[in-house]
Amino acid sequence: MKSDGAVTDPVLISDGSSEAYGACAYARWQLKNQRFESQLIMSKNRLAPVRKISVDRIELCGAVLNKRLKVLINEQCRYKFQRCYHVVDSQIVQAMIQKDSYGFNTFAATRIGEIQEGTEQHWYWTESAYNIADLLTRGKKPSEIRLHSEWQEGPDFLKRPESEWPITRDYITPRTLPDV
């Protein structure tokens, strides 16, 4: 997976999404010419439950998959990643993850606790337009996820320095969070 001329170890980046819900992980590394490359490591998605639940809960389930991908990759991959960015496109989920789990109902508290157990609060928010994991919740043709596609090589922002990424750790705390 590592390209010729790579001068740094990969950086693991994972995304969570809604609707069907899922997560994907990309390795990113810097080349000698100061450019960056990235490549899909793995992804996982699931259909939303038949019983209707809120979008916030589905997004929270996507964040759990995100955390589980990180654990699996760290256990199975021979690379030791410098940093891990967990990116969601739900400000509500980002805010929930930053809070103590004991204030939420059982559904949310269980998931928030699992997320916090292995991710060290490295959760970021981005607009849906930049969330590559949204591809997991929409049907795509094989031609749209072929070799050298955005899906395989990651979103364009991964090819830029981290200071230019459209992600933020700042979160808007709504007056009330769901499932409290």
Secondary structure, 3 states (H helix, E strand, C coil): CCCCCECCCCEEEEEECCCCCEEEEEEEEEECCCCEEEEEEEEEECCCCCCCCCHHHHHHHHHHHHHHHHHHHHHHCCCCCCCEEEEECCHHHHHHHHCCHHHCCHHHHHHHHHHHHHHCCCEEECCHHHCHHHHHHCCCCHHHCCCCCHHHHCCHHHHCCHHHCCCECCCCCCCCCCCC
